[in-house]
Amino acid sequence: MPNSMWHQCLEVLRDEFPAQQFNTWLRPLQSDHREGQLMLFAPNRFVMDWVNEKYLRRIEEVLKDLNGGQAPRVNMKVGSAPRESDPVKRSEMPARVNGQVLEESGSRVTEEERGVAAMVPGSTSAGSTSVRPKSFNERRPVQIEGDIKHQSFLNEGFTFETFVEGKSNQLARAASMQVAENPGGAYNPLFLYGGVGLGKTHLMHAIGNEIVRRNPRAKVAYLRSERFVADMVKALQLNAINEFKRYYRSVDALLIDDIQFFARKERSQEEFFHTFNALLEGGQQVIVTCDRFPKEIVDMEERLKSRFGWGLTVMVEPPELETRVAILMKKAEQANVKLSSEAAFFIAQKIRSNVRELEGALRLVIANAHFTGSEITPPFIRESLKDLLALHEKQVSIDNIQRTVAEYYKIKVADLLSKRRTRVVTRPRQVAMSLSKELTNHSLPEIGDAFGGRDHTTVLHACKKIVELQETDPGIREDYQNFMRLLTT
Ligand SMILES: Nc1ncnc2c1ncn2[C@@H]1O[C@H](COP(=O)(O)OP(=O)(O)OP(=O)(O)O)[C@@H](O)[C@H]1O
Protein backbone atom coordinates (compact mmCIF):
# COMPACT_ATOMS: atom_id res chain seq x y z
CA MET A 1 0.00 0.00 0.00
CA PRO A 2 1.80 3.17 -1.14
CA ASN A 3 1.89 6.42 0.80
CA SER A 4 -0.29 8.02 -1.86
CA MET A 5 -3.10 5.85 -0.55
CA TRP A 6 -3.05 7.90 2.62
CA HIS A 7 -3.57 11.00 0.48
CA GLN A 8 -6.49 9.33 -1.25
CA CYS A 9 -7.85 8.37 2.13
CA LEU A 10 -7.54 12.02 3.24
CA GLU A 11 -9.48 13.13 0.17
CA VAL A 12 -12.33 10.80 1.14
CA LEU A 13 -12.26 11.96 4.77
CA ARG A 14 -12.15 15.60 3.70
CA ASP A 15 -15.60 15.18 2.17
CA GLU A 16 -16.95 13.32 5.17
CA PHE A 17 -16.01 15.58 8.05
CA PRO A 18 -16.57 19.30 8.66
CA ALA A 19 -13.60 21.41 7.54
CA GLN A 20 -12.74 22.41 11.10
CA GLN A 21 -12.50 18.80 12.27
CA PHE A 22 -10.62 17.71 9.19
CA ASN A 23 -8.06 20.52 9.43
CA THR A 24 -7.52 20.10 13.14
CA TRP A 25 -7.23 16.36 13.49
CA LEU A 26 -6.70 14.63 10.16
CA ARG A 27 -4.83 17.00 7.92
CA PRO A 28 -1.78 17.37 10.19
CA LEU A 29 -1.15 13.60 10.20
CA GLN A 30 1.91 12.45 8.27
CA SER A 31 2.25 8.97 6.88
CA ASP A 32 4.96 6.40 6.31
CA HIS A 33 4.42 3.06 4.71
CA ARG A 34 6.80 0.18 5.47
CA GLU A 35 6.42 -3.56 5.08
CA GLY A 36 2.68 -3.62 4.76
CA GLN A 37 2.13 -1.32 7.68
CA LEU A 38 0.96 2.28 7.59
CA MET A 39 2.41 4.43 10.32
CA LEU A 40 0.59 7.68 11.02
CA PHE A 41 2.47 10.45 12.81
CA ALA A 42 0.56 12.96 14.91
CA PRO A 43 2.07 16.32 15.89
CA ASN A 44 1.32 15.74 19.58
CA ARG A 45 -0.25 13.30 22.00
CA PHE A 46 -3.50 15.17 22.17
CA VAL A 47 -4.05 14.75 18.44
CA MET A 48 -2.93 11.12 18.54
CA ASP A 49 -5.30 10.21 21.36
CA TRP A 50 -8.16 12.06 19.74
CA VAL A 51 -7.64 10.46 16.32
CA ASN A 52 -7.31 7.04 17.91
CA GLU A 53 -10.56 7.48 19.71
CA LYS A 54 -12.66 9.28 17.12
CA TYR A 55 -11.34 8.59 13.66
CA LEU A 56 -9.14 5.52 13.53
CA ARG A 57 -11.93 3.07 12.85
CA ARG A 58 -13.19 5.13 9.92
CA ILE A 59 -9.63 5.60 8.62
CA GLU A 60 -9.17 1.82 8.61
CA GLU A 61 -12.44 1.31 6.75
CA VAL A 62 -11.55 3.83 4.06
CA LEU A 63 -8.05 2.35 3.65
CA LYS A 64 -9.54 -1.10 3.37
CA ASP A 65 -11.83 0.06 0.55
CA LEU A 66 -8.96 1.77 -1.22
CA ASN A 67 -6.77 -1.31 -0.78
CA GLY A 68 -9.11 -3.67 -2.61
CA GLY A 69 -10.81 -4.95 0.52
CA GLN A 70 -7.63 -5.88 2.32
CA ALA A 71 -7.46 -4.45 5.83
CA PRO A 72 -4.17 -2.62 6.37
CA ARG A 73 -2.25 -2.48 9.63
CA VAL A 74 -2.35 1.09 10.92
CA ASN A 75 -0.30 2.35 13.84
CA MET A 76 0.01 5.80 15.34
CA LYS A 77 2.92 7.62 16.89
CA VAL A 78 3.81 11.16 17.92
CA GLY A 79 6.40 12.72 15.65
CA SER A 80 7.13 13.31 11.99
CA ALA A 81 7.44 10.85 9.14
CA PRO A 82 11.06 9.98 8.34
CA ARG A 83 11.49 11.17 4.79
CA GLU A 84 13.35 13.68 2.67
CA SER A 85 10.82 16.39 3.24
CA ASP A 86 10.80 15.77 6.96
CA PRO A 87 10.43 19.22 8.47
CA VAL A 88 12.45 18.24 11.54
CA LYS A 89 15.91 18.36 10.11
CA ARG A 90 18.65 18.62 12.67
CA SER A 91 20.56 20.99 10.45
CA GLU A 92 17.72 23.49 10.77
CA MET A 93 17.99 23.66 14.51
CA PRO A 94 20.12 26.53 15.75
CA ALA A 95 23.31 25.58 17.51
CA ARG A 96 23.23 26.16 21.26
CA VAL A 97 26.11 26.90 23.58
CA ASN A 98 25.41 27.36 27.27
CA GLY A 99 21.75 27.74 26.54
CA GLN A 100 22.35 30.62 24.12
CA VAL A 101 21.21 30.23 20.55
CA LEU A 102 24.00 30.95 18.12
CA GLU A 103 23.19 31.97 14.63
CA GLU A 104 24.74 33.69 11.72
CA SER A 105 22.07 35.30 9.69
CA GLY A 106 22.57 35.28 5.96
CA SER A 107 19.25 36.90 5.11
CA ARG A 108 19.03 40.62 4.73
CA VAL A 109 16.36 43.03 5.81
CA THR A 110 14.14 43.54 2.76
CA GLU A 111 12.90 46.92 1.55
CA GLU A 112 9.47 45.90 2.73
CA GLU A 113 10.70 45.26 6.25
CA ARG A 114 12.26 48.69 6.31
CA GLY A 115 8.96 50.09 5.09
CA VAL A 116 7.07 48.40 7.91
CA ALA A 117 9.40 49.94 10.46
CA ALA A 118 8.70 53.34 9.02
CA MET A 119 4.94 52.79 8.82
CA VAL A 120 4.16 51.39 12.23
CA PRO A 121 2.97 54.24 14.42
CA GLY A 122 5.10 54.79 17.47
CA SER A 123 8.25 53.37 15.94
CA THR A 124 9.95 56.62 16.86
CA SER A 125 11.06 57.74 20.28
CA ALA A 126 7.97 59.90 20.84
CA GLY A 127 5.62 58.75 23.58
CA SER A 128 7.77 55.84 24.57
CA THR A 129 6.66 53.93 27.64
CA SER A 130 8.93 50.95 27.38
CA VAL A 131 9.24 48.65 30.38
CA ARG A 132 11.79 46.37 28.85
CA PRO A 133 14.59 44.91 30.92
CA LYS A 134 16.91 47.69 31.98
CA SER A 135 19.92 46.62 29.99
CA PHE A 136 17.87 46.78 26.82
CA ASN A 137 16.94 50.42 27.34
CA GLU A 138 20.18 51.60 28.84
CA ARG A 139 22.26 50.74 25.84
CA ARG A 140 20.03 52.57 23.42
CA PRO A 141 19.62 56.29 23.08
CA VAL A 142 16.30 55.85 21.26
CA GLN A 143 13.55 53.61 22.59
CA ILE A 144 11.27 51.61 20.41
CA GLU A 145 7.79 52.34 21.71
CA GLY A 146 6.72 50.20 24.62
CA ASP A 147 4.95 47.63 22.55
CA ILE A 148 6.84 44.68 23.92
CA LYS A 149 6.17 45.54 27.49
CA HIS A 150 4.59 42.56 29.08
CA GLN A 151 1.01 42.23 30.19
CA SER A 152 -0.15 45.81 29.87
CA PHE A 153 -0.60 45.46 26.13
CA LEU A 154 -3.38 42.96 26.62
CA ASN A 155 -6.93 44.21 26.18
CA GLU A 156 -8.52 43.55 29.55
CA GLY A 157 -11.99 43.40 28.03
CA PHE A 158 -11.05 40.40 25.91
CA THR A 159 -11.55 37.52 28.33
CA PHE A 160 -13.12 34.07 28.19
CA GLU A 161 -16.12 35.45 30.10
CA THR A 162 -16.83 38.04 27.43
CA PHE A 163 -16.30 35.55 24.60
CA VAL A 164 -19.54 33.96 23.45
CA GLU A 165 -19.23 30.29 22.68
CA GLY A 166 -20.97 28.73 19.69
CA LYS A 167 -20.55 25.85 17.28
CA SER A 168 -18.26 27.96 15.10
CA ASN A 169 -15.67 28.63 17.79
CA GLN A 170 -16.14 25.80 20.30
CA LEU A 171 -12.95 23.96 19.54
CA ALA A 172 -10.87 27.13 19.32
CA ARG A 173 -12.21 28.26 22.68
CA ALA A 174 -11.61 24.87 24.31
CA ALA A 175 -8.04 24.73 23.00
CA SER A 176 -7.41 28.30 24.14
CA MET A 177 -8.68 27.47 27.63
CA GLN A 178 -6.36 24.47 27.79
CA VAL A 179 -3.40 26.61 26.80
CA ALA A 180 -4.31 29.27 29.37
CA GLU A 181 -4.50 26.62 32.07
CA ASN A 182 -1.30 24.90 31.05
CA PRO A 183 0.94 27.30 29.10
CA GLY A 184 3.97 25.69 27.48
CA GLY A 185 2.26 22.30 27.77
CA ALA A 186 0.96 19.93 25.16
CA TYR A 187 -0.43 22.52 22.73
CA ASN A 188 2.59 24.51 21.83
CA PRO A 189 2.42 26.44 19.57
CA LEU A 190 -1.27 27.19 19.39
CA PHE A 191 -2.16 28.37 15.90
CA LEU A 192 -5.57 30.05 15.59
CA TYR A 193 -6.75 30.83 12.09
CA GLY A 194 -9.86 32.09 10.31
CA GLY A 195 -11.38 35.05 8.45
CA VAL A 196 -11.35 38.67 9.60
CA GLY A 197 -13.26 39.84 12.64
CA LEU A 198 -14.14 36.39 13.95
CA GLY A 199 -12.57 36.58 17.40
CA LYS A 200 -9.00 35.28 16.99
CA THR A 201 -7.48 38.33 18.65
CA HIS A 202 -10.12 38.19 21.37
CA LEU A 203 -9.24 34.58 22.16
CA MET A 204 -5.54 35.31 22.11
CA HIS A 205 -5.95 38.12 24.65
CA ALA A 206 -8.25 35.92 26.70
CA ILE A 207 -5.44 33.38 26.99
CA GLY A 208 -2.92 36.06 27.93
CA ASN A 209 -5.27 37.58 30.50
CA GLU A 210 -5.99 34.18 32.01
CA ILE A 211 -2.29 33.28 32.22
CA VAL A 212 -1.64 36.52 34.07
CA ARG A 213 -4.69 36.07 36.31
CA ARG A 214 -3.40 32.68 37.37
CA ASN A 215 0.18 33.85 37.71
CA PRO A 216 0.53 37.62 38.07
CA ARG A 217 4.30 37.34 37.66
CA ALA A 218 4.02 35.74 34.22
CA LYS A 219 5.57 37.73 31.42
CA VAL A 220 3.19 37.79 28.48
CA ALA A 221 4.11 39.65 25.31
CA TYR A 222 1.36 40.41 22.81
CA LEU A 223 2.04 42.11 19.52
CA ARG A 224 0.96 42.23 15.93
CA SER A 225 3.45 40.78 13.51
CA GLU A 226 4.15 44.19 11.92
CA ARG A 227 5.32 45.34 15.31
CA PHE A 228 7.76 42.46 15.57
CA VAL A 229 9.14 43.46 12.16
CA ALA A 230 9.39 47.12 13.13
CA ASP A 231 11.07 46.32 16.44
CA MET A 232 13.53 44.04 14.78
CA VAL A 233 14.49 46.56 12.12
CA LYS A 234 14.88 49.24 14.75
CA ALA A 235 17.00 46.96 16.89
CA LEU A 236 19.22 46.25 13.89
CA GLN A 237 19.60 49.95 13.17
CA LEU A 238 20.49 50.61 16.79
CA ASN A 239 22.85 47.68 17.00
CA ALA A 240 20.69 46.20 19.72
CA ILE A 241 19.69 42.93 18.08
CA ASN A 242 21.05 40.83 20.92
CA GLU A 243 18.91 42.67 23.44
CA PHE A 244 15.95 42.28 21.14
CA LYS A 245 16.54 38.54 21.02
CA ARG A 246 17.06 38.31 24.73
CA TYR A 247 13.85 40.15 25.43
CA TYR A 248 11.68 38.00 23.22
CA ARG A 249 13.24 34.85 24.52
CA SER A 250 12.67 35.85 28.12
CA VAL A 251 8.88 35.87 28.00
CA ASP A 252 6.65 33.13 29.39
CA ALA A 253 4.22 33.50 26.53
CA LEU A 254 4.67 35.16 23.16
CA LEU A 255 1.43 36.10 21.37
CA ILE A 256 1.83 37.15 17.75
CA ASP A 257 -1.24 38.39 15.92
CA ASP A 258 -1.83 38.21 12.14
CA ILE A 259 1.32 36.32 11.25
CA GLN A 260 0.43 36.54 7.54
CA PHE A 261 2.10 39.97 7.53
CA PHE A 262 5.44 38.19 7.84
CA ALA A 263 5.11 37.22 4.19
CA ARG A 264 8.14 38.31 2.16
CA LYS A 265 9.89 39.66 5.27
CA GLU A 266 12.78 37.26 5.16
CA ARG A 267 14.91 38.55 7.97
CA SER A 268 11.92 38.80 10.31
CA GLN A 269 10.90 35.25 9.48
CA GLU A 270 14.38 34.06 10.26
CA GLU A 271 14.50 35.97 13.52
CA PHE A 272 11.07 34.73 14.48
CA PHE A 273 12.01 31.18 13.56
CA HIS A 274 14.90 31.19 16.00
CA THR A 275 12.88 32.92 18.71
CA PHE A 276 10.17 30.36 18.14
CA ASN A 277 12.59 27.45 18.52
CA ALA A 278 14.16 28.90 21.64
CA LEU A 279 10.74 29.39 23.23
CA LEU A 280 9.49 25.92 22.38
CA GLU A 281 12.68 24.37 23.69
CA GLY A 282 12.39 26.43 26.85
CA GLY A 283 8.82 25.25 27.43
CA GLN A 284 7.49 28.79 26.90
CA GLN A 285 4.16 29.18 25.15
CA VAL A 286 3.81 30.54 21.63
CA ILE A 287 0.42 31.57 20.25
CA VAL A 288 -0.04 32.73 16.69
CA THR A 289 -3.06 33.94 14.76
CA CYS A 290 -3.40 34.05 11.00
CA ASP A 291 -6.09 34.57 8.40
CA ARG A 292 -5.36 31.18 6.83
CA PHE A 293 -4.12 27.64 7.40
CA PRO A 294 -0.29 27.54 7.87
CA LYS A 295 0.45 25.70 4.63
CA GLU A 296 -1.47 28.32 2.66
CA ILE A 297 0.52 31.31 3.78
CA VAL A 298 2.33 32.53 0.70
CA ASP A 299 5.91 33.78 0.73
CA MET A 300 6.65 32.21 4.07
CA GLU A 301 9.52 29.81 4.67
CA GLU A 302 8.51 26.16 4.68
CA ARG A 303 10.40 25.39 7.88
CA LEU A 304 8.46 28.12 9.70
CA LYS A 305 5.13 26.92 8.32
CA SER A 306 5.86 23.36 9.32
CA ARG A 307 6.72 24.44 12.83
CA PHE A 308 3.38 26.18 13.17
CA GLY A 309 1.86 22.75 12.78
CA TRP A 310 3.80 21.18 15.64
CA GLY A 311 1.32 22.08 18.32
CA LEU A 312 -2.36 22.56 17.78
CA THR A 313 -3.94 24.27 14.79
CA VAL A 314 -7.53 25.35 15.21
CA MET A 315 -9.90 27.22 12.97
CA VAL A 316 -12.34 29.92 14.08
CA GLU A 317 -15.34 29.87 11.77
CA PRO A 318 -17.98 32.53 11.07
CA PRO A 319 -20.71 32.38 13.72
CA GLU A 320 -24.07 30.94 12.85
CA LEU A 321 -27.29 32.88 13.52
CA GLU A 322 -27.81 31.74 17.13
CA THR A 323 -24.26 32.69 18.08
CA ARG A 324 -24.60 36.06 16.38
CA VAL A 325 -27.72 36.71 18.43
CA ALA A 326 -25.98 35.64 21.65
CA ILE A 327 -23.01 37.89 20.86
CA LEU A 328 -25.31 40.87 20.32
CA MET A 329 -27.11 40.22 23.59
CA LYS A 330 -23.79 39.99 25.42
CA LYS A 331 -22.41 43.17 23.86
CA ALA A 332 -25.64 45.04 24.67
CA GLU A 333 -25.48 43.82 28.25
CA GLN A 334 -21.87 45.03 28.50
CA ALA A 335 -23.00 48.43 27.24
CA ASN A 336 -25.85 48.45 29.77
CA VAL A 337 -28.42 48.58 27.02
CA LYS A 338 -31.65 46.61 26.95
CA LEU A 339 -31.92 44.70 23.70
CA SER A 340 -34.92 42.48 23.05
CA SER A 341 -34.24 39.11 21.47
CA GLU A 342 -36.48 40.18 18.58
CA ALA A 343 -34.20 43.17 17.94
CA ALA A 344 -31.07 41.02 18.29
CA PHE A 345 -32.46 38.51 15.78
CA PHE A 346 -33.29 41.30 13.39
CA ILE A 347 -29.72 42.63 13.41
CA ALA A 348 -28.16 39.15 13.34
CA GLN A 349 -30.19 38.17 10.30
CA LYS A 350 -29.16 41.28 8.42
CA ILE A 351 -25.45 41.34 9.28
CA ARG A 352 -23.81 38.02 8.55
CA SER A 353 -20.29 38.89 7.48
CA ASN A 354 -18.36 38.88 10.76
CA VAL A 355 -18.51 39.81 14.43
CA ARG A 356 -16.69 43.10 13.99
CA GLU A 357 -19.37 44.34 11.57
CA LEU A 358 -22.04 43.00 13.86
CA GLU A 359 -20.61 45.00 16.74
CA GLY A 360 -20.33 48.08 14.54
CA ALA A 361 -24.00 47.81 13.59
CA LEU A 362 -25.03 47.43 17.23
CA ARG A 363 -22.96 50.44 18.23
CA LEU A 364 -24.68 52.52 15.56
CA VAL A 365 -28.14 51.44 16.71
CA ILE A 366 -27.31 52.17 20.36
CA ALA A 367 -25.86 55.58 19.53
CA ASN A 368 -28.99 56.49 17.54
CA ALA A 369 -31.24 55.27 20.34
CA HIS A 370 -29.36 57.40 22.88
CA PHE A 371 -29.50 60.38 20.61
CA THR A 372 -33.21 60.20 19.80
CA GLY A 373 -34.38 58.60 23.05
CA SER A 374 -36.14 55.89 21.04
CA GLU A 375 -36.75 52.27 21.89
CA ILE A 376 -34.76 49.73 19.90
CA THR A 377 -37.34 48.02 17.69
CA PRO A 378 -36.94 46.37 14.27
CA PRO A 379 -38.32 49.44 12.40
CA PHE A 380 -35.96 51.67 14.38
CA ILE A 381 -33.04 49.35 13.57
CA ARG A 382 -33.98 49.33 9.90
CA GLU A 383 -33.93 53.12 9.87
CA SER A 384 -30.66 53.35 11.85
CA LEU A 385 -28.87 50.88 9.63
CA LYS A 386 -30.42 52.14 6.40
CA ASP A 387 -27.13 52.96 4.68
CA LEU A 388 -25.33 49.87 5.93
CA LEU A 389 -28.16 47.56 4.86
CA ALA A 390 -28.41 49.23 1.45
CA LEU A 391 -24.73 48.47 0.98
CA HIS A 392 -25.24 44.86 2.02
CA GLU A 393 -28.28 44.44 -0.20
CA LYS A 394 -26.48 45.94 -3.19
CA GLN A 395 -23.80 43.32 -2.84
CA VAL A 396 -24.02 40.37 -5.14
CA SER A 397 -25.13 37.20 -3.39
CA ILE A 398 -23.59 33.76 -3.84
CA ASP A 399 -27.04 32.48 -4.89
CA ASN A 400 -27.20 34.99 -7.65
CA ILE A 401 -23.69 34.09 -8.83
CA GLN A 402 -24.54 30.39 -8.85
CA ARG A 403 -27.73 30.98 -10.85
CA THR A 404 -25.98 33.23 -13.37
CA VAL A 405 -23.04 30.85 -13.87
CA ALA A 406 -25.26 27.77 -14.17
CA GLU A 407 -27.50 29.45 -16.72
CA TYR A 408 -24.53 30.69 -18.77
CA TYR A 409 -22.90 27.26 -18.97
CA LYS A 410 -26.26 25.49 -19.32
CA ILE A 411 -25.89 23.31 -16.26
CA LYS A 412 -27.94 23.08 -13.09
CA VAL A 413 -27.19 24.96 -9.88
CA ALA A 414 -27.34 21.55 -8.20
CA ASP A 415 -24.36 20.47 -10.35
CA LEU A 416 -22.32 23.32 -8.94
CA LEU A 417 -23.09 22.12 -5.43
CA SER A 418 -22.69 18.42 -6.19
CA LYS A 419 -19.64 16.22 -5.69
CA ARG A 420 -19.35 15.64 -9.46
CA ARG A 421 -15.85 16.19 -10.74
CA THR A 422 -16.29 16.08 -14.49
CA ARG A 423 -14.81 18.97 -16.37
CA VAL A 424 -18.24 20.15 -17.51
CA VAL A 425 -19.04 21.12 -13.94
CA THR A 426 -15.66 21.65 -12.25
CA ARG A 427 -14.62 24.65 -14.36
CA PRO A 428 -17.96 26.50 -13.97
CA ARG A 429 -17.82 25.67 -10.26
CA GLN A 430 -14.35 27.18 -9.99
CA VAL A 431 -15.49 30.26 -11.91
CA ALA A 432 -18.48 30.65 -9.57
CA MET A 433 -16.30 30.25 -6.47
CA SER A 434 -13.82 32.78 -7.75
CA LEU A 435 -16.61 35.29 -8.52
CA SER A 436 -18.03 34.71 -5.03
CA LYS A 437 -14.68 35.60 -3.51
CA GLU A 438 -14.29 38.66 -5.68
CA LEU A 439 -17.81 40.05 -5.49
CA THR A 440 -19.08 39.17 -2.02
CA ASN A 441 -17.85 39.67 1.52
CA HIS A 442 -18.12 36.01 2.37
CA SER A 443 -15.10 34.23 3.81
CA LEU A 444 -13.52 31.22 2.10
CA PRO A 445 -15.16 28.75 4.53
CA GLU A 446 -18.56 30.37 3.97
CA ILE A 447 -18.14 30.12 0.21
CA GLY A 448 -17.05 26.49 0.60
CA ASP A 449 -20.21 25.86 2.63
CA ALA A 450 -22.37 27.49 -0.01
CA PHE A 451 -20.91 25.13 -2.62
CA GLY A 452 -22.09 21.89 -1.08
CA GLY A 453 -20.01 22.06 2.11
CA ARG A 454 -16.58 22.14 0.50
CA ASP A 455 -13.39 22.89 2.34
CA HIS A 456 -12.07 26.45 2.21
CA THR A 457 -8.84 25.18 0.61
CA THR A 458 -10.87 24.01 -2.39
CA VAL A 459 -12.20 27.55 -2.77
CA LEU A 460 -8.71 28.98 -2.48
CA HIS A 461 -7.47 26.57 -5.13
CA ALA A 462 -10.36 27.54 -7.43
CA CYS A 463 -9.58 31.24 -7.06
CA LYS A 464 -5.90 30.70 -7.90
CA LYS A 465 -6.76 28.49 -10.85
CA ILE A 466 -9.13 31.04 -12.36
CA VAL A 467 -6.59 33.84 -11.99
CA GLU A 468 -4.06 31.62 -13.76
CA LEU A 469 -6.48 30.62 -16.52
CA GLN A 470 -7.42 34.20 -17.22
CA GLU A 471 -3.77 34.74 -18.15
CA THR A 472 -3.52 31.72 -20.41
CA ASP A 473 -7.01 30.95 -21.72
CA PRO A 474 -8.79 33.71 -23.67
CA GLY A 475 -12.10 31.78 -23.45
CA ILE A 476 -12.11 31.85 -19.66
CA ARG A 477 -10.99 35.47 -19.66
CA GLU A 478 -13.93 36.43 -21.85
CA ASP A 479 -16.38 34.39 -19.75
CA TYR A 480 -15.13 36.02 -16.58
CA GLN A 481 -15.46 39.50 -18.01
CA ASN A 482 -18.99 38.69 -19.14
CA PHE A 483 -19.89 37.53 -15.63
CA MET A 484 -18.46 40.67 -14.07
CA ARG A 485 -20.65 42.72 -16.41
CA LEU A 486 -23.74 40.57 -15.88
CA LEU A 487 -23.44 40.59 -12.12
CA THR A 488 -22.40 44.14 -11.38
CA THR A 489 -24.37 46.31 -13.81
N1 LIG B 1 -17.43 34.81 20.09
C1 LIG B 1 -17.33 36.11 20.38
N2 LIG B 1 -17.87 36.61 21.51
C2 LIG B 1 -17.79 37.92 21.80
N3 LIG B 1 -17.16 38.83 21.02
C3 LIG B 1 -16.60 38.39 19.89
C4 LIG B 1 -16.64 37.01 19.51
N4 LIG B 1 -16.00 36.87 18.34
C5 LIG B 1 -15.56 38.09 18.00
N5 LIG B 1 -15.92 39.01 18.94
C6 LIG B 1 -15.65 40.46 18.90
O1 LIG B 1 -15.52 40.87 17.54
C7 LIG B 1 -14.51 41.86 17.41
C8 LIG B 1 -13.50 41.38 16.38
O2 LIG B 1 -12.81 40.25 16.91
P1 LIG B 1 -11.25 40.04 16.76
O3 LIG B 1 -10.55 41.36 16.70
O4 LIG B 1 -10.82 39.09 17.80
O5 LIG B 1 -11.21 39.37 15.32
P2 LIG B 1 -10.00 38.69 14.54
O6 LIG B 1 -10.47 37.35 14.14
O7 LIG B 1 -8.75 38.81 15.30
O8 LIG B 1 -9.91 39.60 13.23
P3 LIG B 1 -8.63 40.07 12.35
O9 LIG B 1 -8.23 38.90 11.54
O10 LIG B 1 -9.21 41.17 11.50
O11 LIG B 1 -7.57 40.54 13.28
C9 LIG B 1 -13.91 42.06 18.78
O12 LIG B 1 -14.45 43.21 19.36
C10 LIG B 1 -14.34 40.82 19.56
O13 LIG B 1 -14.54 41.10 20.92
Ligand as a Chemical Component Dictionary entry (heavy atoms), coordinates in Angstrom:
data_LIG
# 
_chem_comp.id                   LIG 
_chem_comp.type                 NON-POLYMER 
_chem_comp.pdbx_formal_charge   0 
_chem_comp.three_letter_code    LIG 
# 
loop_
_chem_comp_atom.comp_id 
_chem_comp_atom.atom_id 
_chem_comp_atom.alt_atom_id 
_chem_comp_atom.type_symbol 
_chem_comp_atom.charge 
_chem_comp_atom.model_Cartn_x 
_chem_comp_atom.model_Cartn_y 
_chem_comp_atom.model_Cartn_z 
_chem_comp_atom.pdbx_ordinal 
LIG N1  N1  N 0 -17.433 34.814 20.089 1  
LIG C1  C1  C 0 -17.326 36.112 20.376 2  
LIG N2  N2  N 0 -17.874 36.609 21.509 3  
LIG C2  C2  C 0 -17.786 37.924 21.799 4  
LIG N3  N3  N 0 -17.163 38.833 21.024 5  
LIG C3  C3  C 0 -16.597 38.395 19.894 6  
LIG C4  C4  C 0 -16.643 37.013 19.513 7  
LIG N4  N4  N 0 -15.998 36.866 18.340 8  
LIG C5  C5  C 0 -15.559 38.088 18.001 9  
LIG N5  N5  N 0 -15.917 39.011 18.936 10 
LIG C6  C6  C 0 -15.646 40.456 18.899 11 
LIG O1  O1  O 0 -15.516 40.870 17.537 12 
LIG C7  C7  C 0 -14.506 41.860 17.406 13 
LIG C8  C8  C 0 -13.502 41.383 16.380 14 
LIG O2  O2  O 0 -12.810 40.248 16.912 15 
LIG P1  P1  P 0 -11.248 40.038 16.763 16 
LIG O3  O3  O 0 -10.552 41.361 16.704 17 
LIG O4  O4  O 0 -10.822 39.090 17.805 18 
LIG O5  O5  O 0 -11.211 39.371 15.319 19 
LIG P2  P2  P 0 -9.998  38.695 14.535 20 
LIG O6  O6  O 0 -10.468 37.349 14.142 21 
LIG O7  O7  O 0 -8.747  38.809 15.299 22 
LIG O8  O8  O 0 -9.914  39.603 13.229 23 
LIG P3  P3  P 0 -8.634  40.071 12.351 24 
LIG O9  O9  O 0 -8.226  38.896 11.545 25 
LIG O10 O10 O 0 -9.209  41.174 11.502 26 
LIG O11 O11 O 0 -7.569  40.543 13.280 27 
LIG C9  C9  C 0 -13.908 42.063 18.777 28 
LIG O12 O12 O 0 -14.448 43.211 19.356 29 
LIG C10 C10 C 0 -14.340 40.816 19.563 30 
LIG O13 O13 O 0 -14.541 41.102 20.919 31 
# 
loop_
_chem_comp_bond.comp_id 
_chem_comp_bond.atom_id_1 
_chem_comp_bond.atom_id_2 
_chem_comp_bond.value_order 
_chem_comp_bond.pdbx_ordinal 
LIG N1  C1  SING 1  
LIG C1  N2  SING 2  
LIG C1  C4  DOUB 3  
LIG N2  C2  DOUB 4  
LIG C2  N3  SING 5  
LIG N3  C3  DOUB 6  
LIG C3  C4  SING 7  
LIG C3  N5  SING 8  
LIG C4  N4  SING 9  
LIG N4  C5  DOUB 10 
LIG C5  N5  SING 11 
LIG N5  C6  SING 12 
LIG C6  O1  SING 13 
LIG C6  C10 SING 14 
LIG O1  C7  SING 15 
LIG C7  C8  SING 16 
LIG C7  C9  SING 17 
LIG C8  O2  SING 18 
LIG O2  P1  SING 19 
LIG P1  O3  DOUB 20 
LIG P1  O4  SING 21 
LIG P1  O5  SING 22 
LIG O5  P2  SING 23 
LIG P2  O6  DOUB 24 
LIG P2  O7  SING 25 
LIG P2  O8  SING 26 
LIG O8  P3  SING 27 
LIG P3  O9  DOUB 28 
LIG P3  O10 SING 29 
LIG P3  O11 SING 30 
LIG C9  O12 SING 31 
LIG C9  C10 SING 32 
LIG C10 O13 SING 33 
# 
